Amino acid sequence: MSSESAIVFGGASGLGEATVRELAGAGHKVTIADLNSEKGEQLAAELGTGFVQCDVTDSDQVEAAISKAAEAEGGLRICVNCAGVGAAGRIASEKHGAAPLEGYEWAININLMGTINVLRLAAANMIGNEPDNHSQRGVCINTASIAAYDGQIGQTAYAASKGGVVGLTLPAARDLARYGIRVVTIAPGLFDTPLLALLPEDARKALGDTVPFPNRLGIPAEYAALARHVTENPMMNGEVIRLDGALRMAPQ
Ligand SMILES: NC(=O)c1ccc[n+]([C@@H]2O[C@H](COP(=O)([O-])OP(=O)(O)OC[C@H]3O[C@@H](n4cnc5c(N)ncnc54)[C@H](O)[C@@H]3O)[C@@H](O)[C@H]2O)c1
């Protein structure tokens, strides 16, 4: 496997951080792009990689991050987007009435529009690459969630944002097929990231107990291993891959 230039949005924490470590370990030249400069710079210093502070919803910032990663020899070949936020609240209730629209706009802006923004700018940049020996110019990996399929009570905003990412995967792969650019989405189940680390140990254990097998929370390195496999397997394209230990979430 030759060394390629990769960028990981949301690479400062959780699934993104694990992906940065995996791709750097595989010998790739990785750029970390994240809102969180403290954690991003710390990880970049530890691994000897680059860091760019970037909000995935900002076109200029995403374009600048991609241009920086593309300065490497061979251009940008791998783009992984793990930047995302959680959102909770029922769509309407007797007590609170209709949920505020702003919560939906916030989640959809970061999780869905941010994904579209990263994907469109990464793909536009990759079109200028020389095809490799598989006729490929690049690969883009998005992160959805199994909430796109079996969202729980209180997850309408989050599920809507991730459902959009699921829906765009195949048409984006079709759009970009002529250039040899692949698009794949990973839909994780429950993973033990800083997001979940905020919960008490017994609550995390209870969540892990809902997973059929392995009967535990996913480890970020398991997401990263799949992301790396996607980069290495030219036949993986236009697909959403559930990575969830056979979990189908209950309503609550
Ligand atoms: N952890 C899980 O169980 C789980 C399950 C399903 C899906 N996911 C999805 O996986 C992705 C990563 O989640 P995680 O658990 O690693 O979370 P995390 O909070 O550990 O990491 C998310 C990273 O994204 C960054 N980020 C947030 N908003 C950003 C923005 N606007 N621009 C740039 N960076 C931004 C954060 O600073 C953070 O470093 C998210 O999209 C999340 O919805 C996570």
Ligand as a Chemical Component Dictionary entry (heavy atoms), coordinates in Angstrom:
data_LIG
# 
_chem_comp.id                   LIG 
_chem_comp.type                 NON-POLYMER 
_chem_comp.pdbx_formal_charge   0 
_chem_comp.three_letter_code    LIG 
# 
loop_
_chem_comp_atom.comp_id 
_chem_comp_atom.atom_id 
_chem_comp_atom.alt_atom_id 
_chem_comp_atom.type_symbol 
_chem_comp_atom.charge 
_chem_comp_atom.model_Cartn_x 
_chem_comp_atom.model_Cartn_y 
_chem_comp_atom.model_Cartn_z 
_chem_comp_atom.pdbx_ordinal 
LIG N1  N1  N 0  -20.190 7.357  19.135 1  
LIG C1  C1  C 0  -21.232 6.742  18.639 2  
LIG O1  O1  O 0  -21.807 5.831  19.268 3  
LIG C2  C2  C 0  -21.763 7.105  17.271 4  
LIG C3  C3  C 0  -22.794 6.316  16.741 5  
LIG C4  C4  C 0  -23.307 6.618  15.486 6  
LIG C5  C5  C 0  -22.792 7.680  14.771 7  
LIG N2  N2  N 1  -21.798 8.428  15.315 8  
LIG C6  C6  C 0  -21.318 9.549  14.509 9  
LIG O2  O2  O 0  -19.918 9.457  14.357 10 
LIG C7  C7  C 0  -19.355 10.754 14.235 11 
LIG C8  C8  C 0  -18.232 10.915 15.264 12 
LIG O3  O3  O 0  -18.804 10.793 16.556 13 
LIG P1  P1  P 0  -17.912 10.586 17.871 14 
LIG O4  O4  O 0  -18.699 9.702  18.775 15 
LIG O5  O5  O -1 -16.524 10.230 17.479 16 
LIG O6  O6  O 0  -18.010 12.045 18.493 17 
LIG P2  P2  P 0  -16.892 12.998 19.152 18 
LIG O7  O7  O 0  -17.672 14.083 19.802 19 
LIG O8  O8  O 0  -15.935 12.199 19.975 20 
LIG O9  O9  O 0  -16.108 13.583 17.881 21 
LIG C9  C9  C 0  -16.715 14.456 16.979 22 
LIG C10 C10 C 0  -15.676 15.454 16.497 23 
LIG O10 O10 O 0  -16.314 16.300 15.530 24 
LIG C11 C11 C 0  -15.889 17.629 15.783 25 
LIG N3  N3  N 0  -16.891 18.551 15.263 26 
LIG C12 C12 C 0  -18.154 18.769 15.718 27 
LIG N4  N4  N 0  -18.763 19.711 14.987 28 
LIG C13 C13 C 0  -17.870 20.108 14.040 29 
LIG C14 C14 C 0  -17.914 21.051 12.975 30 
LIG N5  N5  N 0  -18.988 21.809 12.763 31 
LIG N6  N6  N 0  -16.815 21.182 12.196 32 
LIG C15 C15 C 0  -15.712 20.431 12.414 33 
LIG N7  N7  N 0  -15.605 19.534 13.404 34 
LIG C16 C16 C 0  -16.675 19.373 14.210 35 
LIG C17 C17 C 0  -15.738 17.726 17.286 36 
LIG O11 O11 O 0  -14.913 18.818 17.669 37 
LIG C18 C18 C 0  -15.139 16.374 17.618 38 
LIG O12 O12 O 0  -13.730 16.406 17.578 39 
LIG C19 C19 C 0  -20.518 11.748 14.401 40 
LIG O13 O13 O 0  -20.983 12.109 13.126 41 
LIG C20 C20 C 0  -21.564 10.912 15.132 42 
LIG O14 O14 O 0  -22.877 11.386 14.855 43 
LIG C21 C21 C 0  -21.286 8.172  16.536 44 
# 
loop_
_chem_comp_bond.comp_id 
_chem_comp_bond.atom_id_1 
_chem_comp_bond.atom_id_2 
_chem_comp_bond.value_order 
_chem_comp_bond.pdbx_ordinal 
LIG N1  C1  SING 1  
LIG C1  O1  DOUB 2  
LIG C1  C2  SING 3  
LIG C2  C3  SING 4  
LIG C2  C21 DOUB 5  
LIG C3  C4  DOUB 6  
LIG C4  C5  SING 7  
LIG C5  N2  DOUB 8  
LIG N2  C6  SING 9  
LIG N2  C21 SING 10 
LIG C6  O2  SING 11 
LIG C6  C20 SING 12 
LIG O2  C7  SING 13 
LIG C7  C8  SING 14 
LIG C7  C19 SING 15 
LIG C8  O3  SING 16 
LIG O3  P1  SING 17 
LIG P1  O4  DOUB 18 
LIG P1  O5  SING 19 
LIG P1  O6  SING 20 
LIG O6  P2  SING 21 
LIG P2  O7  DOUB 22 
LIG P2  O8  SING 23 
LIG P2  O9  SING 24 
LIG O9  C9  SING 25 
LIG C9  C10 SING 26 
LIG C10 O10 SING 27 
LIG C10 C18 SING 28 
LIG O10 C11 SING 29 
LIG C11 N3  SING 30 
LIG C11 C17 SING 31 
LIG N3  C12 SING 32 
LIG N3  C16 SING 33 
LIG C12 N4  DOUB 34 
LIG N4  C13 SING 35 
LIG C13 C14 SING 36 
LIG C13 C16 DOUB 37 
LIG C14 N5  SING 38 
LIG C14 N6  DOUB 39 
LIG N6  C15 SING 40 
LIG C15 N7  DOUB 41 
LIG N7  C16 SING 42 
LIG C17 O11 SING 43 
LIG C17 C18 SING 44 
LIG C18 O12 SING 45 
LIG C19 O13 SING 46 
LIG C19 C20 SING 47 
LIG C20 O14 SING 48 
# 
